[in-house]
Amino acid sequence: MAVYEYDYLIVGSGLFGAVFAYEAKKAGKKCLVIDKRRQLGGNVFCKNIEGINVHAYGAHIFHTDDKFIWDYVNQFTAFHPYINSPIANYNGSLFNLPFNMNTFYKLWGTKTPTEARLKIADQISQLNITKPKNLEEQALLMVGPEIYEKLIKHYTEKQWGRKATELPAFIIKRLPLRFTFNNNYFNDKYQGIPIGGYNKIIGGLLGGVETKVGIDYFYNKKELDAIARKIVFTGKIDEFFNYKFGELEYRSLNFVEEILQIDDFQGNAVINYCDACVPFTRIIEHKHFEFGKQKYTVITKEFPLSGMKANEPFYPIKDSANMKRYGQYQSLAKDLPNFIFGGRLAEYQYYDMHQVIGSALKKVKQELSNF
Ligand code: FAD
């Protein structure tokens, strides 16, 4: 019988890999976590610039309805009581998000839910759409033409790099529409930003676990496969199978950071830019996530781009062609009993943080019970 140096080799130090490693270590298993990036943490990694925790791979706001998951992350650090209340900039005017009574008041002067509902219903009644065929029609039916044109259409087209008429309707079903004066983007019971940034959580999860950064699994696959009894793979599933059925498509973002020698640039952590002529979708001002009082400020502009090959794969494009392709890779994965595929990239899922933690906890529990 082969003798292995590790019980688990974990490829990827994002939340999935880190939670798996933490639980496996707690159960007495020996793990090695590797990552091809130069640091641990996957997409929740934070850089410290001017004393500010900068979310290096896009703004990350933790939210969940699940008390167990909330308590789980709170064991590593306490959280700032941050409430995500983004603002939209359209043609120089500012609107509250998600669409709520503040947004409707700014647009039309409507003061009650009844007035706002009537206004939207009136706009929708003039459309000739019964069964929405695409994102544009779905959004028009939900909010009417004015909100759609000003606050959805161009932002969405920039984000996905496609016309709204070419996007599936289901994407927009996630947009909340509210008839109260409540700017809280999420409906979840628990929400916040870890004090000291997400590195605190990753540091807590990976404390005492052997880790190596700057190592690409595929450059050393044969040697790495031989050192562990099982491999937990959290990278791209299509890459794992050498793109045998073609590439799974993603959207990506180019983050352009600026240090500004002023203490406050925009007064809010997240401002969306909804005009077609502005090439970026959002400006993030990181200090506001933690109510920072630093002398200077750091902002990041997010420019959407294709997520293929060289670019970071951020948002899976889950249309029927990609889902079919993913199904083909998934059936190959099922035939590899020594490999566990998990996380956003290996499962081709848009997981939020609480979901990926939940998924990793479920998988590791299942795995350890069969070990
Ligand atoms: P990742 O964090 O992507 O980790 C995978 C790791 O595997 C990476 O570090 C990668 O370098 C490594 N890897 C891949 N291939 C290899 C290889 N061949 N060899 C070695 N290492 C490899 N969630 C929220 O709850 N709230 C938010 O506000 C939020 N905002 C987001 C904004 C953006 C722009 C993005 C992209 C995501 C956001 N998320 C948010 C989702 C959140 O980032 C994910 O749920 C979480 O980070 C997924 O963890 P993961 O471990 O599955 O993947």
Residues whose N, C-alpha, C, O or C-beta is under 5 A from the ligand:
A	BS01	FAD	V11 G12 S13 G14 L15 F16 G17 I34 D35 K36 R37 G41 G42 N43 V44 Y57 G58 A59 H60 I61 F62 H63 I215 D216 Y217 F218 T234 G235 K236 F314 G343 R344 L345 Y351 D352 M353 H354 V356
